């Protein structure tokens, strides 16, 4: 089956919605088309051994982002979309039954035009503050009865958040569990990647990028650089510290109630996508900063995410640093974090698998 030109309305909706973002471009979903009005989303978890998704939260957020993207895409064809999780199965990963209902009263959502344009910008942004209108637009893009935005603005807050990211990156770059993931998700010498992150989108200069490519050939090389050449300093400065300062602000999306169930993260994903698409609509750029939230959950729930004792110690320190930055209760209820600002669009980016590869038969 070739889907160079999508066949039915469902195919057209899926073809647009496949541009939904997911952690490290993992695209944790497959589709099963039942008929012209019904299809199934078979969710996937990144994996029990993925250090960034040990509880499945990141995959649940990605699935929520997908469902919101499907809902928006359906409006382009005057359709209402309903997605129901098969709760009775109690399985991980989840399955969603999706129904498409034609409704001429449904008008195309303006955010539809931003679905494919949305991307991640990991390079420095302009430091000019967001305008009141920009902040109001992105804040109102989410359900304010369920979520709120905490803004970390001004040089002092940007600096504090940048150092949080800088310290947090020291965990990512010094534990073998993260190395195994990085080795899988980076496509070297690429501007675009259909199923990974192209190295040109990492935000590093060419010399550091080639050094990283050489080092990623083995954990032994990573260890050698870390121990004898201060190997984490340059990547953390270029990828975390400088971009963390060079932006308009950092933000945290906070749920009004602490997420407890997988479905809470799916629902959060829907809010995150509306927020992100609104940022794109305003011609602003965004970079997710979620690993402090991920590692903090491992710390607070005593989840053994690494065999490296120093890595666990650093995670506890970063958890305390996050609490000092945004408050303990906010840290408990945070579902997403990132930086935002005006700037150039990313010249390198992740693309997506062809739709035919995402449809199960």
N, C-alpha and C positions, 0 to 999 in steps of 0.2 A: 504494500500500500504506500503510495506516494502522496504526501500532503503539502507539496509545494504551494498548491492553491487549496486552502481549507474548503471542505465539501459542504458541510451543514452549518447551521447556526451554532450548534454545540462545538463543532470543530473550530469555528472562527473565534468563539469565546475562549476556548482552551488555548488557541494559538496566541492570543494576546495575554492571557493570564499566566502563561508559562514564564513570563518576564518577572514574576514576583521574586523578590530577593530571598535568599536563604543563607545561613551561615556557611562561609567558605564555598558558596555556590554549589552546595550539595544536592539541591533540588529533591528534597525527601518526599516525593509523591509520584504516583503513577495513576493513570486514568483508565477506567473501564466504561465504555459507552454502552448503555443498555438499549436506548431507542432515541428518537428525536427530542425527547424532553427529559430524559433521565440518564445520569451517569454516576459513577462511584469514584471517590477519591480513596486510593489505597495509600495511607500515610506510611512513611518510613522513618525510623529513628536513625540518626547518623551512625549510631553503634554504641554498644555497651562499653567498648574500649576507647571511645573518643573522649578525651579529657575535657572537652568543652560541652559535652552533652550527656554526662553520666546519668542524669535523671530524666532525660528526654525533654527538658524545658525548651531548649533552643529549637528542637524540631517542632514542638507544639506551637511555638511562636511563628515559625516559618509556615506551618500549615494554616494558622490564622491569617497570616499575611496573604497566603494564596487564596483563601476563601473570600477575603475582602476584595482582592483583585478580580476574582471571578464575578463577584457581585457587581462591581463597577463595570466590568467588561460587558456583562449582560444588559446593562442599561443602554448600551449602544445599539442594541437590537430590540429595544422596547420590551425587555423581559425582566421579570422578577425572579431572583434566584434564592432558593432555600436549601441550606445544607444542614443535615441532621446527623449528629454523631451516634453511632451504634453503641449506646451506653450499656445495653444489656450484655454485650460481649465482654466488657471490662478488659479489653485487650490493649496491649501496647505493641506496636504503634496502632493508632486508631483507624477506623474506616468511617467515611462520611457518605451518606446517600444524598445526592444532589438532584433537585427537581427544578426545571426551568418552566416558568409560567409566562406565556405571552400576555402583555398588558400594555395597551396603547397609551395609557396614562403615564407610563414610565418614560421619562425623558433622559437622554444621555447625560451622565454626570460629567461636569467639567474636568474632573480629575482623570478621566479616561485618557485624555491626550498626554498625560504625564507618565503613564505606566511604563512605556518603553524608554522614555527619556531618563527616568530616575536612575541614578548610579551612585557609587561611593567615590568620594574624593578624599584621598589620604594625604594629599600634599597641603602645604600651608595655605590658609585663606586670609582674606582681608580682616583687619581687626576693628573696622568701623562697627559700632554697636548696631544691633537690629533696631529698626524703627518701631514705634508703638504699633503701627498698622501691621507690620510683619509679625510681631509677637502675638498680636491679637488674632491674626489669621491662623497661625499654626496652633495656638492654644485652643481656639474654637473648633479646630478640625476634628477633635476627639470628643467623646461623650464626657462632658464635665461632671456628670453625676457618678461616673465610675473612675475617672482618671483626672490627674492634674499635672501641670508642668512646673518643675522647679528649675529656675534659671540660675546659672552660675556665671555671672557677668562681671565685667571689670577686670583690670589686670591682675589684681590679687587673687581673685577666684580662678581665673584662667591659669595662673601660675600654680596654685595649689592643686588644681585638677590635673595639670600637665605632670606634676611630680607624682601624683597618684598613678597615672598611666605609666610613667617612667619606671616607678618601683614595681608596678604590677607586671610590666614587660619582663622584668628580671626573673619572674617565675616562669613565664612562657618560654624564655630562651635558655633555661638551665635545667629543665626536667625532661627526661627521655620520653615521657608520655606525650608531651606537646611536640617534641621533635618528630615523632612518628606521624602526627597529623600534618605538620607543616610539610613534611616530605611528600605527602600524598596530594596536598591541595594546591601547591604552587606549580604552574606551568612555566618553565624557564624559556627565556628568549622569545617571549610572546607579548603582543599588544592586546590580543583578545584570547579568550578561552571559553569554550562551550560548557565545560564541566568543572573548571578549577578557577584559580585566581592567576591572571598573567603577571609575570614578574614586573612588567613595566607599570603595573598599577599599585605596587607596594609602597611607593613614595620614597624610594631610596635612590641615591645617585648611581651612575653606571659602575663605578669602581666598587662600591659597597655591594651592589647587586651581584656582580660577578664573584666577589669574595664569598657572599652568602651561598651562591650556587655551588662553589667549590666545597664549602664547609658542609653543606647539606648532604653530601655524598655518604657521610658516615657519622655516627654519634661520636666516634673517636676524634674526628676532626673538630666537631663542635666543642667537645670537652677540652681539646688542646687550645683552641682559641680562647675559650672562657678562662682557662687557668693561666695561660702564659702570654696572652696578647690583649687582655681586657676586652674579650670578644663581644660582650654584650653592650659595651658603652656606645659605640657608633650607631648600631641599629636602634638602640633606645633613644638616642639623641635625635636621629633623623626621623624615626617613625612615631615617636611618642612625645618627647619633650618639645621640640620645635613646633610641630603641628598643634600641640596642646595649648601653646601660648598664642600661636598665629591663627586666631579664629575670632569670630564675634562673641561667642559664648559657648559654654557647655550646657547641656540640659539633661534632666532626668524625668522620665515619665513614671509617675507614681500612682499605683492603684489605690483606691480609697479603702480597700480591704486587702489584707495580706493574701497573696495567691496561695492556694492550698492544693487544688486539684489540677490535673493536666489541662482540663477545659478552661481553667482560669488563664493559662498561658496562651491557649488558642485565641481566647477572646482578646487578650492583650495584643496579640499579633494583628488583629483587625484594626485596632486603634493605632498601632505603630505605622501600618501602611498608609492610613489616611493622613497621619502627621507627615510622613516622609514625602508623599505625593504632593501635599500642600507646600512643603518646602521647595520641591521641584517647580511647582507652579509659580512660585515667587522668584524663580531664577536664583535660588540660593543653593548652597552645597552642604552635604551632610556626610559624616563618617560615624558609624556605630562605635561605641566604646563599652562593650558588654562584659568583657572578661573580669573586671572587678566585681560585678554582680554575681557572675558564675562562681568565682573562687570564694567569694564571701559565703555563698550558700553552702559550699562544701565545708567551710570552716564551721558555720553555725549548726550544721546538721551532722558534723563529724563524719563526713564522707571521705574515705581514703583515696584521694585522687592521684597521688604520686608516691613513689617509693623513696623519694628524696626528702630527708628530714628537714633540710634547709629550705626546700620549696614549701613545705607545710608551715614552717615558721614564718617565712616571708608572706604567705597568704594570710596568716593571722595578723601580721603587722599591717598589711594592706586593708584588711577588713576594719581594723581600728581606724586607719587613716580615712577610709570612706565614711565611717560613722562620724568622725570629727568634721568632715566636709559637709555632709548633708543631714546628719542626725540619725540616731539609731532606728527610730520608727520609720523614717523615710527609706532607710537602707533596707529594712525588712519588706517594705511594700513596693520597692522599685522594680520595674519590669523591663526598662530599657534606658540606655544612656548613650549620649553621643556629643559630638561637637558640630557647630553650624556656623555658616558665614557666607558672605558673598565671595566670589572668586571664579576662576576658570573652571569649565566643565572638565571632567576627567578625560584625558586623551586615550587612556587604556582602560579597559573594563572587562568584566566577565559577561559573556553572552549566555546562551542557553542551549540545551539539547533540542534537536528538532522534535516537533510534536509527535511524529510517528514513532520516535524512540521512547516517548512517555506514555503511549497508549498500549495497554496490555490487551492481548487477544485471547 
